[in-house]
Amino acid sequence: MSKPTKEQEVMHDNFFEGLIGVSKRAEDLGHQHLIYFGLQFFIQMAVDVAPNEEEVDAIIEMAISSVDKKT
């Protein structure tokens, strides 16, 4: 992915804050439940929008590799 513009950075921040808000409102479902359905939702979105399976794999791999894996 290319470097985001300032406008895209604001949209990313707003999207992230929205996800946090939705997660807080649904936290009675439990973290594992939220994580499972969140991953399922976004993986399905990748499948739906990517032009082919290789692109799906690339999107998912890019997302996984961008996660801060500090423990």
C-alpha positions in Angstrom: 0.0 0.0 0.0 1.2 3.5 -0.7 1.7 6.1 2.0 -1.7 7.5 3.0 -2.6 11.2 2.4 -3.5 13.4 5.4 -7.1 13.0 4.5 -6.8 9.2 4.4 -5.0 9.3 7.8 -8.0 11.1 9.3 -10.4 8.6 7.7 -8.2 5.7 9.1 -8.4 7.3 12.6 -12.1 7.8 12.3 -12.7 4.2 11.1 -10.5 2.8 13.9 -12.3 4.9 16.6 -15.6 3.7 15.1 -14.5 0.1 15.5 -13.5 0.7 19.1 -16.9 2.2 19.8 -18.7 -0.7 18.2 -16.5 -3.2 20.1 -17.2 -1.5 23.4 -21.0 -1.6 22.8 -20.8 -5.3 22.1 -18.3 -6.3 24.8 -20.9 -8.4 26.6 -20.5 -10.9 23.8 -16.9 -11.5 25.0 -13.5 -10.8 23.4 -13.2 -14.1 21.6 -16.7 -13.8 20.0 -15.9 -10.2 18.9 -12.6 -11.2 17.4 -14.0 -14.2 15.6 -16.8 -12.3 14.0 -14.6 -9.2 13.2 -12.1 -11.4 11.5 -14.8 -13.3 9.6 -16.4 -10.0 8.5 -13.2 -8.5 7.2 -11.9 -11.7 5.6 -15.2 -12.0 3.8 -14.9 -8.4 2.7 -11.4 -9.1 1.3 -12.8 -12.1 -0.6 -15.7 -10.0 -2.0 -13.6 -7.1 -3.2 -10.3 -8.7 -4.4 -10.1 -9.6 -8.0 -8.6 -13.1 -7.3 -7.5 -15.4 -4.6 -3.9 -14.3 -4.7 -4.9 -10.7 -4.0 -7.1 -12.0 -1.0 -4.0 -13.8 0.4 -1.9 -10.7 -0.1 -4.3 -8.4 1.6 -4.6 -10.8 4.6 -0.9 -11.3 4.8 -0.2 -7.6 4.7 -2.7 -7.0 7.5 -1.2 -9.8 9.6 2.4 -8.6 9.1 1.4 -5.0 10.1 0.2 -6.0 13.5 2.4 -5.1 16.5 3.2 -8.5 18.0 4.5 -7.3 21.3 3.6 -9.5 24.2 
